[in-house]
Amino acid sequence: MSTAIYSHPDCRRHDMGEWHPESPARLQAIEDQLILARIDGLLERRDAPLAEIPAIGRNHTPEAIALVRDNTPTVEGDIYPLDGDTSLCAFSYQAALRAAGAALAATDAVIAGSIDNAFCAVRPPGHHALPTEPMGFCLFNNVAIAARHALDSHGLERVAIIDFDVHHGNGTAASFRDDPRVLMASFYQHPFYPYTEPEPRSATSVNIPVPARSGGDVVRQLITEHWLPALHDFKPDMIFISAGFDAHREDDVGGMGLVEADYAWITRQIMTVARLYARGRIVSCLEGGYNLSALGRSVVAHVKVLADLE
Protein backbone atom coordinates (compact mmCIF):
# COMPACT_ATOMS: atom_id res chain seq x y z
CA MET A 1 0.00 0.00 0.00
CA SER A 2 1.10 3.59 -0.68
CA THR A 3 0.28 5.61 2.43
CA ALA A 4 1.06 9.29 2.94
CA ILE A 5 1.23 11.24 6.16
CA TYR A 6 0.15 14.86 5.84
CA SER A 7 1.27 17.36 8.46
CA HIS A 8 2.93 20.76 8.84
CA PRO A 9 4.99 22.57 11.50
CA ASP A 10 2.23 25.19 11.73
CA CYS A 11 0.01 22.57 13.38
CA ARG A 12 2.40 22.50 16.35
CA ARG A 13 2.20 26.27 16.84
CA HIS A 14 -1.45 26.24 17.86
CA ASP A 15 -1.18 26.37 21.66
CA MET A 16 -4.10 26.88 24.05
CA GLY A 17 -1.91 26.91 27.17
CA GLU A 18 0.35 24.60 29.15
CA TRP A 19 -2.64 23.19 31.04
CA HIS A 20 -4.52 22.15 27.94
CA PRO A 21 -4.56 18.45 26.96
CA GLU A 22 -4.86 19.28 23.25
CA SER A 23 -1.20 20.25 23.15
CA PRO A 24 1.53 20.56 20.50
CA ALA A 25 3.28 17.62 22.19
CA ARG A 26 0.65 15.31 20.69
CA LEU A 27 2.19 15.53 17.22
CA GLN A 28 5.71 14.99 18.57
CA ALA A 29 4.49 11.90 20.45
CA ILE A 30 3.14 10.48 17.19
CA GLU A 31 6.40 11.21 15.40
CA ASP A 32 8.45 9.61 18.16
CA GLN A 33 6.42 6.40 18.04
CA LEU A 34 6.59 6.19 14.24
CA ILE A 35 10.38 6.36 14.53
CA LEU A 36 10.45 3.86 17.39
CA ALA A 37 8.34 1.45 15.33
CA ARG A 38 10.77 1.89 12.42
CA ILE A 39 8.04 2.68 9.93
CA ASP A 40 8.63 6.43 9.55
CA GLY A 41 10.84 5.88 6.50
CA LEU A 42 8.26 3.64 4.82
CA LEU A 43 5.60 6.34 4.64
CA GLU A 44 5.42 9.19 2.15
CA ARG A 45 5.61 12.58 3.87
CA ARG A 46 3.63 15.47 2.43
CA ASP A 47 3.25 19.03 3.70
CA ALA A 48 -0.28 20.23 4.37
CA PRO A 49 -1.18 23.23 2.23
CA LEU A 50 -3.35 26.09 3.45
CA ALA A 51 -7.03 25.39 2.81
CA GLU A 52 -8.79 27.94 0.65
CA ILE A 53 -11.74 29.71 2.23
CA PRO A 54 -14.33 28.58 -0.38
CA ALA A 55 -13.51 24.95 0.49
CA ILE A 56 -14.05 25.62 4.20
CA GLY A 57 -17.18 27.55 3.30
CA ARG A 58 -18.78 24.43 1.88
CA ASN A 59 -19.25 23.25 5.46
CA HIS A 60 -19.04 26.40 7.60
CA THR A 61 -20.91 29.67 7.54
CA PRO A 62 -19.04 32.92 6.85
CA GLU A 63 -19.74 33.88 10.45
CA ALA A 64 -18.08 30.71 11.78
CA ILE A 65 -14.98 31.33 9.66
CA ALA A 66 -14.85 34.99 10.72
CA LEU A 67 -15.13 34.02 14.38
CA VAL A 68 -11.80 32.22 14.12
CA ARG A 69 -10.08 34.53 11.65
CA ASP A 70 -11.04 37.83 13.23
CA ASN A 71 -10.39 36.85 16.85
CA THR A 72 -7.00 35.26 16.36
CA PRO A 73 -4.62 37.37 18.50
CA THR A 74 -2.02 39.44 16.70
CA VAL A 75 0.46 39.31 19.59
CA GLU A 76 2.35 36.08 20.29
CA GLY A 77 1.51 34.85 23.79
CA ASP A 78 -2.00 36.32 23.86
CA ILE A 79 -4.98 33.97 24.16
CA TYR A 80 -8.56 34.58 23.03
CA PRO A 81 -11.12 32.18 24.61
CA LEU A 82 -13.93 31.02 22.34
CA ASP A 83 -15.42 28.86 25.10
CA GLY A 84 -14.23 27.16 28.26
CA ASP A 85 -12.39 24.47 26.29
CA THR A 86 -11.37 26.21 23.08
CA SER A 87 -9.02 29.17 22.66
CA LEU A 88 -7.10 30.95 19.94
CA CYS A 89 -3.46 31.96 19.98
CA ALA A 90 -1.58 33.97 17.37
CA PHE A 91 -0.99 30.86 15.26
CA SER A 92 -4.37 29.15 15.58
CA TYR A 93 -6.00 30.36 12.37
CA GLN A 94 -2.96 29.33 10.32
CA ALA A 95 -2.91 25.92 12.01
CA ALA A 96 -6.62 25.44 11.33
CA LEU A 97 -6.11 26.25 7.66
CA ARG A 98 -3.28 23.68 7.53
CA ALA A 99 -5.39 21.02 9.25
CA ALA A 100 -8.25 21.46 6.81
CA GLY A 101 -5.77 21.79 3.95
CA ALA A 102 -4.22 18.43 4.83
CA ALA A 103 -7.59 16.70 4.61
CA LEU A 104 -8.38 18.40 1.31
CA ALA A 105 -4.99 17.63 -0.25
CA ALA A 106 -5.14 14.02 0.94
CA THR A 107 -8.59 13.70 -0.62
CA ASP A 108 -7.31 15.03 -3.95
CA ALA A 109 -4.31 12.68 -3.91
CA VAL A 110 -6.29 9.57 -2.99
CA ILE A 111 -8.94 10.23 -5.63
CA ALA A 112 -6.23 10.94 -8.23
CA GLY A 113 -4.63 7.60 -7.34
CA SER A 114 -1.17 8.99 -6.51
CA ILE A 115 -1.52 7.36 -3.07
CA ASP A 116 -3.81 4.62 -1.79
CA ASN A 117 -4.70 6.27 1.51
CA ALA A 118 -3.53 8.93 3.94
CA PHE A 119 -3.28 9.81 7.60
CA CYS A 120 -3.43 13.50 8.49
CA ALA A 121 -1.36 14.15 11.62
CA VAL A 122 -2.85 17.56 12.24
CA ARG A 123 -4.26 19.78 14.91
CA PRO A 124 -6.52 21.44 15.87
CA PRO A 125 -8.95 18.52 15.57
CA GLY A 126 -12.32 19.00 13.93
CA HIS A 127 -15.24 16.70 14.66
CA HIS A 128 -16.94 18.93 17.26
CA ALA A 129 -16.85 22.02 15.04
CA LEU A 130 -20.40 22.83 14.01
CA PRO A 131 -21.21 24.47 10.68
CA THR A 132 -22.04 27.62 12.64
CA GLU A 133 -19.36 27.71 15.38
CA PRO A 134 -16.19 26.15 16.76
CA MET A 135 -16.31 24.13 20.00
CA GLY A 136 -14.66 21.33 21.95
CA PHE A 137 -11.00 22.01 20.97
CA CYS A 138 -12.12 22.17 17.30
CA LEU A 139 -12.07 25.20 14.97
CA PHE A 140 -12.98 23.84 11.52
CA ASN A 141 -14.35 20.36 10.84
CA ASN A 142 -11.53 18.85 8.79
CA VAL A 143 -13.26 15.58 7.90
CA ALA A 144 -16.56 17.25 7.02
CA ILE A 145 -14.79 19.78 4.81
CA ALA A 146 -12.93 16.99 3.01
CA ALA A 147 -16.07 14.89 2.59
CA ARG A 148 -17.93 17.81 1.01
CA HIS A 149 -14.94 18.38 -1.28
CA ALA A 150 -15.07 14.76 -2.42
CA LEU A 151 -18.78 15.03 -3.13
CA ASP A 152 -19.02 18.51 -4.59
CA SER A 153 -15.66 18.94 -6.35
CA HIS A 154 -14.91 15.38 -7.40
CA GLY A 155 -18.45 14.19 -8.03
CA LEU A 156 -18.45 11.17 -5.74
CA GLU A 157 -21.96 9.91 -5.05
CA ARG A 158 -21.59 8.39 -1.57
CA VAL A 159 -19.01 8.77 1.20
CA ALA A 160 -18.84 7.23 4.64
CA ILE A 161 -17.42 8.90 7.74
CA ILE A 162 -16.22 6.58 10.51
CA ASP A 163 -15.61 8.20 13.91
CA PHE A 164 -14.00 6.17 16.71
CA ASP A 165 -13.24 9.05 19.07
CA VAL A 166 -14.48 8.66 22.67
CA HIS A 167 -16.63 11.77 22.17
CA HIS A 168 -19.62 12.05 19.87
CA GLY A 169 -18.73 13.84 16.64
CA ASN A 170 -21.60 16.24 17.00
CA GLY A 171 -20.23 18.71 14.46
CA THR A 172 -19.97 16.05 11.79
CA ALA A 173 -23.42 14.70 12.58
CA ALA A 174 -24.88 18.21 12.32
CA SER A 175 -23.09 18.81 9.02
CA PHE A 176 -24.67 15.81 7.27
CA ARG A 177 -27.88 15.12 9.15
CA ASP A 178 -30.05 15.63 6.07
CA ASP A 179 -27.58 14.54 3.39
CA PRO A 180 -28.36 11.08 1.94
CA ARG A 181 -24.93 11.01 0.27
CA VAL A 182 -23.13 10.61 3.61
CA LEU A 183 -23.20 7.69 6.02
CA MET A 184 -21.81 8.45 9.48
CA ALA A 185 -20.97 5.53 11.75
CA SER A 186 -19.52 5.99 15.23
CA PHE A 187 -19.44 4.82 18.80
CA TYR A 188 -19.01 7.22 21.68
CA GLN A 189 -19.07 7.21 25.46
CA HIS A 190 -22.43 8.29 26.85
CA PRO A 191 -23.28 10.27 28.89
CA PHE A 192 -20.21 12.36 28.15
CA TYR A 193 -19.13 15.57 26.40
CA PRO A 194 -20.69 17.08 24.28
CA TYR A 195 -23.80 15.65 26.04
CA THR A 196 -25.86 15.26 22.90
CA GLU A 197 -28.82 12.93 23.06
CA PRO A 198 -28.51 9.66 21.12
CA GLU A 199 -29.83 9.94 17.57
CA PRO A 200 -32.27 7.57 15.89
CA ARG A 201 -30.40 5.06 13.75
CA SER A 202 -31.06 5.15 10.04
CA ALA A 203 -29.52 4.07 6.77
CA THR A 204 -27.10 7.01 6.99
CA SER A 205 -26.69 7.46 10.76
CA VAL A 206 -25.26 4.62 12.85
CA ASN A 207 -23.93 6.52 15.86
CA ILE A 208 -23.99 4.23 18.88
CA PRO A 209 -23.64 5.37 22.50
CA VAL A 210 -21.78 3.04 24.87
CA PRO A 211 -21.31 3.25 28.65
CA ALA A 212 -18.07 4.21 30.33
CA ARG A 213 -15.56 1.38 30.86
CA SER A 214 -16.65 -0.35 27.65
CA GLY A 215 -13.75 -2.28 26.17
CA GLY A 216 -12.74 -3.76 22.88
CA ASP A 217 -15.18 -6.67 23.12
CA VAL A 218 -18.13 -4.28 23.25
CA VAL A 219 -16.82 -2.12 20.42
CA ARG A 220 -15.97 -5.06 18.16
CA GLN A 221 -19.45 -6.49 18.62
CA LEU A 222 -21.25 -3.25 17.79
CA ILE A 223 -19.07 -2.72 14.73
CA THR A 224 -19.78 -6.25 13.52
CA GLU A 225 -23.52 -6.04 14.18
CA HIS A 226 -24.22 -2.41 13.23
CA TRP A 227 -21.45 -0.57 11.35
CA LEU A 228 -20.51 -3.27 8.89
CA PRO A 229 -24.04 -4.14 7.66
CA ALA A 230 -24.73 -0.42 7.17
CA LEU A 231 -21.48 0.08 5.27
CA HIS A 232 -22.11 -2.92 3.03
CA ASP A 233 -25.61 -1.66 2.25
CA PHE A 234 -24.37 1.89 1.59
CA LYS A 235 -21.38 0.92 -0.60
CA PRO A 236 -19.37 4.14 -0.17
CA ASP A 237 -17.19 5.52 -2.95
CA MET A 238 -14.68 6.73 -0.32
CA ILE A 239 -14.21 6.50 3.43
CA PHE A 240 -13.13 9.24 5.82
CA ILE A 241 -12.03 8.47 9.37
CA SER A 242 -12.23 10.76 12.38
CA ALA A 243 -9.40 8.99 14.15
CA GLY A 244 -9.65 9.82 17.84
CA PHE A 245 -7.60 7.66 20.19
CA ASP A 246 -8.98 8.91 23.52
CA ALA A 247 -11.07 5.76 24.03
CA HIS A 248 -7.77 4.08 24.96
CA ARG A 249 -7.76 2.63 28.47
CA GLU A 250 -4.73 4.77 29.43
CA ASP A 251 -6.40 8.05 28.39
CA ASP A 252 -7.78 9.90 31.40
CA VAL A 253 -9.79 12.34 29.29
CA GLY A 254 -12.13 9.49 28.38
CA GLY A 255 -13.35 6.50 30.33
CA MET A 256 -13.31 3.58 27.90
CA GLY A 257 -11.00 0.59 27.62
CA LEU A 258 -9.64 0.17 24.10
CA VAL A 259 -6.04 -0.83 23.36
CA GLU A 260 -3.82 -0.68 20.28
CA ALA A 261 -5.01 -4.07 19.01
CA ASP A 262 -8.58 -2.75 18.94
CA TYR A 263 -7.61 0.22 16.78
CA ALA A 264 -5.78 -2.11 14.40
CA TRP A 265 -8.83 -4.39 14.22
CA ILE A 266 -11.17 -1.46 13.54
CA THR A 267 -8.87 -0.21 10.80
CA ARG A 268 -8.78 -3.65 9.18
CA GLN A 269 -12.59 -3.73 9.03
CA ILE A 270 -12.65 -0.29 7.40
CA MET A 271 -9.94 -1.34 4.93
CA THR A 272 -11.97 -4.38 3.90
CA VAL A 273 -15.03 -2.25 3.14
CA ALA A 274 -12.91 0.31 1.28
CA ARG A 275 -11.38 -2.38 -0.93
CA LEU A 276 -14.79 -3.82 -1.77
CA TYR A 277 -16.56 -0.61 -2.73
CA ALA A 278 -14.22 2.42 -2.66
CA ARG A 279 -11.10 1.27 -4.54
CA GLY A 280 -9.35 1.30 -1.16
CA ARG A 281 -9.73 5.07 -0.85
CA ILE A 282 -9.39 6.23 2.76
CA VAL A 283 -8.44 9.56 4.34
CA SER A 284 -7.96 9.46 8.11
CA CYS A 285 -7.65 12.61 10.22
CA LEU A 286 -6.43 12.87 13.80
CA GLU A 287 -9.05 13.86 16.34
CA GLY A 288 -8.56 13.16 20.07
CA GLY A 289 -6.03 11.20 22.08
CA TYR A 290 -4.36 12.88 25.04
CA ASN A 291 -2.21 10.31 26.82
CA LEU A 292 0.91 10.91 24.76
CA SER A 293 2.31 7.39 24.90
CA ALA A 294 -1.04 5.70 24.21
CA LEU A 295 -1.74 8.18 21.40
CA GLY A 296 1.55 7.51 19.64
CA ARG A 297 1.27 3.74 19.97
CA SER A 298 -2.33 3.75 18.76
CA VAL A 299 -1.53 5.85 15.71
CA VAL A 300 1.27 3.43 14.84
CA ALA A 301 -1.19 0.51 15.06
CA HIS A 302 -3.66 2.41 12.83
CA VAL A 303 -1.08 3.48 10.24
CA LYS A 304 0.54 0.05 10.08
CA VAL A 305 -2.76 -1.36 8.87
CA LEU A 306 -3.33 1.47 6.42
CA ALA A 307 0.13 0.92 4.96
CA ASP A 308 -0.03 -2.90 5.08
CA LEU A 309 2.98 -3.01 7.40
CA GLU A 310 1.64 -5.31 10.11
C-alpha positions in Angstrom: 0.0 0.0 0.0 1.1 3.6 -0.7 0.3 5.6 2.4 1.1 9.3 2.9 1.2 11.2 6.2 0.2 14.9 5.8 1.3 17.4 8.5 2.9 20.8 8.8 5.0 22.6 11.5 2.2 25.2 11.7 0.0 22.6 13.4 2.4 22.5 16.4 2.2 26.3 16.8 -1.5 26.2 17.9 -1.2 26.4 21.7 -4.1 26.9 24.1 -1.9 26.9 27.2 0.4 24.6 29.1 -2.6 23.2 31.0 -4.5 22.2 27.9 -4.6 18.4 27.0 -4.9 19.3 23.2 -1.2 20.3 23.1 1.5 20.6 20.5 3.3 17.6 22.2 0.6 15.3 20.7 2.2 15.5 17.2 5.7 15.0 18.6 4.5 11.9 20.4 3.1 10.5 17.2 6.4 11.2 15.4 8.5 9.6 18.2 6.4 6.4 18.0 6.6 6.2 14.2 10.4 6.4 14.5 10.5 3.9 17.4 8.3 1.4 15.3 10.8 1.9 12.4 8.0 2.7 9.9 8.6 6.4 9.5 10.8 5.9 6.5 8.3 3.6 4.8 5.6 6.3 4.6 5.4 9.2 2.2 5.6 12.6 3.9 3.6 15.5 2.4 3.2 19.0 3.7 -0.3 20.2 4.4 -1.2 23.2 2.2 -3.4 26.1 3.5 -7.0 25.4 2.8 -8.8 27.9 0.6 -11.7 29.7 2.2 -14.3 28.6 -0.4 -13.5 25.0 0.5 -14.0 25.6 4.2 -17.2 27.5 3.3 -18.8 24.4 1.9 -19.3 23.3 5.5 -19.0 26.4 7.6 -20.9 29.7 7.5 -19.0 32.9 6.9 -19.7 33.9 10.5 -18.1 30.7 11.8 -15.0 31.3 9.7 -14.8 35.0 10.7 -15.1 34.0 14.4 -11.8 32.2 14.1 -10.1 34.5 11.7 -11.0 37.8 13.2 -10.4 36.8 16.8 -7.0 35.3 16.4 -4.6 37.4 18.5 -2.0 39.4 16.7 0.5 39.3 19.6 2.3 36.1 20.3 1.5 34.9 23.8 -2.0 36.3 23.9 -5.0 34.0 24.2 -8.6 34.6 23.0 -11.1 32.2 24.6 -13.9 31.0 22.3 -15.4 28.9 25.1 -14.2 27.2 28.3 -12.4 24.5 26.3 -11.4 26.2 23.1 -9.0 29.2 22.7 -7.1 30.9 19.9 -3.5 32.0 20.0 -1.6 34.0 17.4 -1.0 30.9 15.3 -4.4 29.2 15.6 -6.0 30.4 12.4 -3.0 29.3 10.3 -2.9 25.9 12.0 -6.6 25.4 11.3 -6.1 26.3 7.7 -3.3 23.7 7.5 -5.4 21.0 9.3 -8.2 21.5 6.8 -5.8 21.8 4.0 -4.2 18.4 4.8 -7.6 16.7 4.6 -8.4 18.4 1.3 -5.0 17.6 -0.2 -5.1 14.0 0.9 -8.6 13.7 -0.6 -7.3 15.0 -4.0 -4.3 12.7 -3.9 -6.3 9.6 -3.0 -8.9 10.2 -5.6 -6.2 10.9 -8.2 -4.6 7.6 -7.3 -1.2 9.0 -6.5 -1.5 7.4 -3.1 -3.8 4.6 -1.8 -4.7 6.3 1.5 -3.5 8.9 3.9 -3.3 9.8 7.6 -3.4 13.5 8.5 -1.4 14.1 11.6 -2.8 17.6 12.2 -4.3 19.8 14.9 -6.5 21.4 15.9 -8.9 18.5 15.6 -12.3 19.0 13.9 -15.2 16.7 14.7 -16.9 18.9 17.3 -16.8 22.0 15.0 -20.4 22.8 14.0 -21.2 24.5 10.7 -22.0 27.6 12.6 -19.4 27.7 15.4 -16.2 26.1 16.8 -16.3 24.1 20.0 -14.7 21.3 21.9 -11.0 22.0 21.0 -12.1 22.2 17.3 -12.1 25.2 15.0 -13.0 23.8 11.5 -14.3 20.4 10.8 -11.5 18.8 8.8 -13.3 15.6 7.9 -16.6 17.2 7.0 -14.8 19.8 4.8 -12.9 17.0 3.0 -16.1 14.9 2.6 -17.9 17.8 1.0 -14.9 18.4 -1.3 -15.1 14.8 -2.4 -18.8 15.0 -3.1 -19.0 18.5 -4.6 -15.7 18.9 -6.4 -14.9 15.4 -7.4 -18.5 14.2 -8.0 -18.4 11.2 -5.7 -22.0 9.9 -5.0 -21.6 8.4 -1.6 -19.0 8.8 1.2 -18.8 7.2 4.6 -17.4 8.9 7.7 -16.2 6.6 10.5 -15.6 8.2 13.9 -14.0 6.2 16.7 -13.2 9.1 19.1 -14.5 8.7 22.7 -16.6 11.8 22.2 -19.6 12.0 19.9 -18.7 13.8 16.6 -21.6 16.2 17.0 -20.2 18.7 14.5 -20.0 16.0 11.8 -23.4 14.7 12.6 -24.9 18.2 12.3 -23.1 18.8 9.0 -24.7 15.8 7.3 -27.9 15.1 9.2 -30.0 15.6 6.1 -27.6 14.5 3.4 -28.4 11.1 1.9 -24.9 11.0 0.3 -23.1 10.6 3.6 -23.2 7.7 6.0 -21.8 8.5 9.5 -21.0 5.5 11.8 -19.5 6.0 15.2 -19.4 4.8 18.8 -19.0 7.2 21.7 -19.1 7.2 25.5 -22.4 8.3 26.9 -23.3 10.3 28.9 -20.2 12.4 28.1 -19.1 15.6 26.4 -20.7 17.1 24.3 -23.8 15.6 26.0 -25.9 15.3 22.9 -28.8 12.9 23.1 -28.5 9.7 21.1 -29.8 9.9 17.6 -32.3 7.6 15.9 -30.4 5.1 13.8 -31.1 5.1 10.0 -29.5 4.1 6.8 -27.1 7.0 7.0 -26.7 7.5 10.8 -25.3 4.6 12.9 -23.9 6.5 15.9 -24.0 4.2 18.9 -23.6 5.4 22.5 -21.8 3.0 24.9 -21.3 3.2 28.6 -18.1 4.2 30.3 -15.6 1.4 30.9 -16.6 -0.3 27.6 -13.7 -2.3 26.2 -12.7 -3.8 22.9 -15.2 -6.7 23.1 -18.1 -4.3 23.2 -16.8 -2.1 20.4 -16.0 -5.1 18.2 -19.4 -6.5 18.6 -21.2 -3.2 17.8 -19.1 -2.7 14.7 -19.8 -6.2 13.5 -23.5 -6.0 14.2 -24.2 -2.4 13.2 -21.5 -0.6 11.4 -20.5 -3.3 8.9 -24.0 -4.1 7.7 -24.7 -0.4 7.2 -21.5 0.1 5.3 -22.1 -2.9 3.0 -25.6 -1.7 2.3 -24.4 1.9 1.6 -21.4 0.9 -0.6 -19.4 4.1 -0.2 -17.2 5.5 -2.9 -14.7 6.7 -0.3 -14.2 6.5 3.4 -13.1 9.2 5.8 -12.0 8.5 9.4 -12.2 10.8 12.4 -9.4 9.0 14.2 -9.7 9.8 17.8 -7.6 7.7 20.2 -9.0 8.9 23.5 -11.1 5.8 24.0 -7.8 4.1 25.0 -7.8 2.6 28.5 -4.7 4.8 29.4 -6.4 8.0 28.4 -7.8 9.9 31.4 -9.8 12.3 29.3 -12.1 9.5 28.4 -13.4 6.5 30.3 -13.3 3.6 27.9 -11.0 0.6 27.6 -9.6 0.2 24.1 -6.0 -0.8 23.4 -3.8 -0.7 20.3 -5.0 -4.1 19.0 -8.6 -2.7 18.9 -7.6 0.2 16.8 -5.8 -2.1 14.4 -8.8 -4.4 14.2 -11.2 -1.5 13.5 -8.9 -0.2 10.8 -8.8 -3.7 9.2 -12.6 -3.7 9.0 -12.6 -0.3 7.4 -9.9 -1.3 4.9 -12.0 -4.4 3.9 -15.0 -2.3 3.1 -12.9 0.3 1.3 -11.4 -2.4 -0.9 -14.8 -3.8 -1.8 -16.6 -0.6 -2.7 -14.2 2.4 -2.7 -11.1 1.3 -4.5 -9.4 1.3 -1.2 -9.7 5.1 -0.8 -9.4 6.2 2.8 -8.4 9.6 4.3 -8.0 9.5 8.1 -7.7 12.6 10.2 -6.4 12.9 13.8 -9.1 13.9 16.3 -8.6 13.2 20.1 -6.0 11.2 22.1 -4.4 12.9 25.0 -2.2 10.3 26.8 0.9 10.9 24.8 2.3 7.4 24.9 -1.0 5.7 24.2 -1.7 8.2 21.4 1.6 7.5 19.6 1.3 3.7 20.0 -2.3 3.7 18.8 -1.5 5.9 15.7 1.3 3.4 14.8 -1.2 0.5 15.1 -3.7 2.4 12.8 -1.1 3.5 10.2 0.5 0.0 10.1 -2.8 -1.4 8.9 -3.3 1.5 6.4 0.1 0.9 5.0 0.0 -2.9 5.1 3.0 -3.0 7.4 1.6 -5.3 10.1 
